[in-house]
Amino acid sequence: NWCFLPGRRVQSSKLVPTPPRLLTEEEYRLQGEVETRKALAELRSFCQSPEFSAWSTVSRIQSPKRFADFVGGASHVTPNEVSVHEREFGLESLFIDEQLFEEDDDDDDED
């Protein structure tokens, strides 16, 4: 029986999967950028393919010129959209969130 014990330990360890390694913030951001660029390239490629029905798509969207520019290689976001995003989710918003949480902490201390 003693020769079977090590085998049982190895066998039982194989049954429990190891948890995946979590990404750092930098790895998460980088992966998001890479995957977004790849998906946008695939979308452009599909929009330029013969299977794509350009007329039916253009007739349903709000900004056909912007769509045509995107398919031609232009950015998928406008500079204005970038600045709004930066205000809402960039470093500026982190500073504002930090101030809000500090104020909440101060209010809790007073109670």
C-alpha positions as YAML, in Angstrom:
chain: A
units: angstrom
residues:
- id: 1
  name: ASN
  ca: [0.00, 0.00, 0.00]
- id: 2
  name: TRP
  ca: [2.82, 2.46, 0.72]
- id: 3
  name: CYS
  ca: [3.86, 2.55, -2.97]
- id: 4
  name: PHE
  ca: [0.42, 3.79, -4.06]
- id: 5
  name: LEU
  ca: [0.32, 6.85, -1.79]
- id: 6
  name: PRO
  ca: [2.57, 9.13, -3.91]
- id: 7
  name: GLY
  ca: [0.53, 8.25, -6.99]
- id: 8
  name: ARG
  ca: [-2.67, 9.22, -5.23]
- id: 9
  name: ARG
  ca: [-1.22, 12.58, -4.26]
- id: 10
  name: VAL
  ca: [-0.22, 13.30, -7.87]
- id: 11
  name: GLN
  ca: [-3.58, 12.14, -9.15]
- id: 12
  name: SER
  ca: [-5.56, 14.28, -6.69]
- id: 13
  name: SER
  ca: [-3.46, 17.37, -7.47]
- id: 14
  name: LYS
  ca: [-4.32, 17.03, -11.16]
- id: 15
  name: LEU
  ca: [-8.04, 17.13, -10.39]
- id: 16
  name: VAL
  ca: [-7.90, 20.63, -8.88]
- id: 17
  name: PRO
  ca: [-7.15, 23.25, -11.55]
- id: 18
  name: THR
  ca: [-4.74, 26.00, -10.64]
- id: 19
  name: PRO
  ca: [-6.39, 29.41, -10.61]
- id: 20
  name: PRO
  ca: [-5.44, 31.64, -13.55]
- id: 21
  name: ARG
  ca: [-2.96, 34.42, -12.94]
- id: 22
  name: LEU
  ca: [-4.68, 37.79, -12.76]
- id: 23
  name: LEU
  ca: [-3.48, 40.55, -15.05]
- id: 24
  name: THR
  ca: [-1.85, 43.68, -13.73]
- id: 25
  name: GLU
  ca: [-3.50, 46.99, -14.61]
- id: 26
  name: GLU
  ca: [-0.84, 47.63, -17.25]
- id: 27
  name: GLU
  ca: [-1.27, 44.16, -18.80]
- id: 28
  name: TYR
  ca: [-5.06, 44.63, -18.80]
- id: 29
  name: ARG
  ca: [-4.79, 48.03, -20.52]
- id: 30
  name: LEU
  ca: [-2.27, 46.73, -23.05]
- id: 31
  name: GLN
  ca: [-4.36, 43.65, -23.84]
- id: 32
  name: GLY
  ca: [-7.42, 45.88, -24.30]
- id: 33
  name: GLU
  ca: [-5.57, 48.10, -26.76]
- id: 34
  name: VAL
  ca: [-4.17, 45.16, -28.75]
- id: 35
  name: GLU
  ca: [-7.51, 43.34, -28.93]
- id: 36
  name: THR
  ca: [-9.38, 46.53, -29.86]
- id: 37
  name: ARG
  ca: [-6.96, 47.28, -32.71]
- id: 38
  name: LYS
  ca: [-7.27, 43.70, -33.94]
- id: 39
  name: ALA
  ca: [-11.10, 43.76, -33.80]
- id: 40
  name: LEU
  ca: [-11.25, 47.12, -35.61]
- id: 41
  name: ALA
  ca: [-8.96, 45.78, -38.35]
- id: 42
  name: GLU
  ca: [-11.21, 42.72, -38.72]
- id: 43
  name: LEU
  ca: [-14.28, 44.97, -38.91]
- id: 44
  name: ARG
  ca: [-12.66, 47.16, -41.58]
- id: 45
  name: SER
  ca: [-11.68, 44.06, -43.54]
- id: 46
  name: PHE
  ca: [-15.22, 42.67, -43.36]
- id: 47
  name: CYS
  ca: [-16.72, 46.03, -44.41]
- id: 48
  name: GLN
  ca: [-14.49, 46.00, -47.48]
- id: 49
  name: SER
  ca: [-15.37, 42.41, -48.42]
- id: 50
  name: PRO
  ca: [-17.91, 41.44, -51.12]
- id: 51
  name: GLU
  ca: [-20.17, 39.77, -48.52]
- id: 52
  name: PHE
  ca: [-20.79, 43.12, -46.81]
- id: 53
  name: SER
  ca: [-23.97, 44.93, -47.87]
- id: 54
  name: ALA
  ca: [-22.78, 48.53, -47.81]
- id: 55
  name: TRP
  ca: [-26.02, 50.12, -48.99]
- id: 56
  name: SER
  ca: [-28.22, 48.50, -46.39]
- id: 57
  name: THR
  ca: [-25.76, 49.39, -43.64]
- id: 58
  name: VAL
  ca: [-25.25, 52.99, -44.75]
- id: 59
  name: SER
  ca: [-29.01, 53.50, -44.97]
- id: 60
  name: ARG
  ca: [-29.39, 52.55, -41.28]
- id: 61
  name: ILE
  ca: [-26.56, 54.53, -39.66]
- id: 62
  name: GLN
  ca: [-26.61, 58.14, -38.49]
- id: 63
  name: SER
  ca: [-23.28, 59.22, -39.96]
- id: 64
  name: PRO
  ca: [-22.51, 57.52, -43.30]
- id: 65
  name: LYS
  ca: [-19.51, 59.75, -43.99]
- id: 66
  name: ARG
  ca: [-17.92, 58.91, -40.65]
- id: 67
  name: PHE
  ca: [-18.49, 55.21, -41.34]
- id: 68
  name: ALA
  ca: [-16.93, 55.52, -44.80]
- id: 69
  name: ASP
  ca: [-13.94, 57.32, -43.28]
- id: 70
  name: PHE
  ca: [-13.56, 54.52, -40.70]
- id: 71
  name: VAL
  ca: [-13.65, 51.82, -43.40]
- id: 72
  name: GLY
  ca: [-11.04, 53.85, -45.29]
- id: 73
  name: GLY
  ca: [-8.71, 53.77, -42.29]
- id: 74
  name: ALA
  ca: [-9.69, 56.77, -40.15]
- id: 75
  name: SER
  ca: [-10.03, 56.53, -36.40]
- id: 76
  name: HIS
  ca: [-13.23, 55.10, -34.95]
- id: 77
  name: VAL
  ca: [-13.48, 57.92, -32.40]
- id: 78
  name: THR
  ca: [-13.41, 61.68, -32.82]
- id: 79
  name: PRO
  ca: [-11.01, 63.93, -30.89]
- id: 80
  name: ASN
  ca: [-14.02, 65.28, -28.96]
- id: 81
  name: GLU
  ca: [-15.02, 61.74, -27.93]
- id: 82
  name: VAL
  ca: [-11.45, 61.10, -26.77]
- id: 83
  name: SER
  ca: [-11.42, 64.22, -24.58]
- id: 84
  name: VAL
  ca: [-14.83, 63.39, -23.07]
- id: 85
  name: HIS
  ca: [-13.60, 59.86, -22.31]
- id: 86
  name: GLU
  ca: [-10.42, 61.21, -20.71]
- id: 87
  name: ARG
  ca: [-12.47, 63.56, -18.53]
- id: 88
  name: GLU
  ca: [-14.78, 60.76, -17.42]
- id: 89
  name: PHE
  ca: [-12.33, 57.88, -17.09]
- id: 90
  name: GLY
  ca: [-8.82, 59.33, -17.22]
- id: 91
  name: LEU
  ca: [-6.53, 60.68, -14.52]
- id: 92
  name: GLU
  ca: [-8.76, 63.70, -14.01]
- id: 93
  name: SER
  ca: [-11.69, 61.48, -13.01]
- id: 94
  name: LEU
  ca: [-9.46, 59.51, -10.62]
- id: 95
  name: PHE
  ca: [-8.56, 62.75, -8.86]
- id: 96
  name: ILE
  ca: [-12.24, 63.72, -8.58]
- id: 97
  name: ASP
  ca: [-13.19, 60.23, -7.32]
- id: 98
  name: GLU
  ca: [-10.41, 60.42, -4.75]
- id: 99
  name: GLN
  ca: [-11.72, 63.75, -3.50]
- id: 100
  name: LEU
  ca: [-15.27, 62.38, -3.28]
- id: 101
  name: PHE
  ca: [-14.15, 59.35, -1.28]
- id: 102
  name: GLU
  ca: [-12.12, 61.57, 1.06]
- id: 103
  name: GLU
  ca: [-15.23, 63.70, 1.67]
- id: 104
  name: ASP
  ca: [-17.29, 60.55, 2.34]
- id: 105
  name: ASP
  ca: [-14.65, 59.35, 4.83]
- id: 106
  name: ASP
  ca: [-14.76, 62.72, 6.60]
- id: 107
  name: ASP
  ca: [-18.57, 62.52, 6.85]
- id: 108
  name: ASP
  ca: [-18.32, 59.01, 8.33]
- id: 109
  name: ASP
  ca: [-15.84, 60.22, 10.95]
- id: 110
  name: GLU
  ca: [-18.28, 62.91, 12.09]
- id: 111
  name: ASP
  ca: [-21.11, 60.39, 12.64]
...
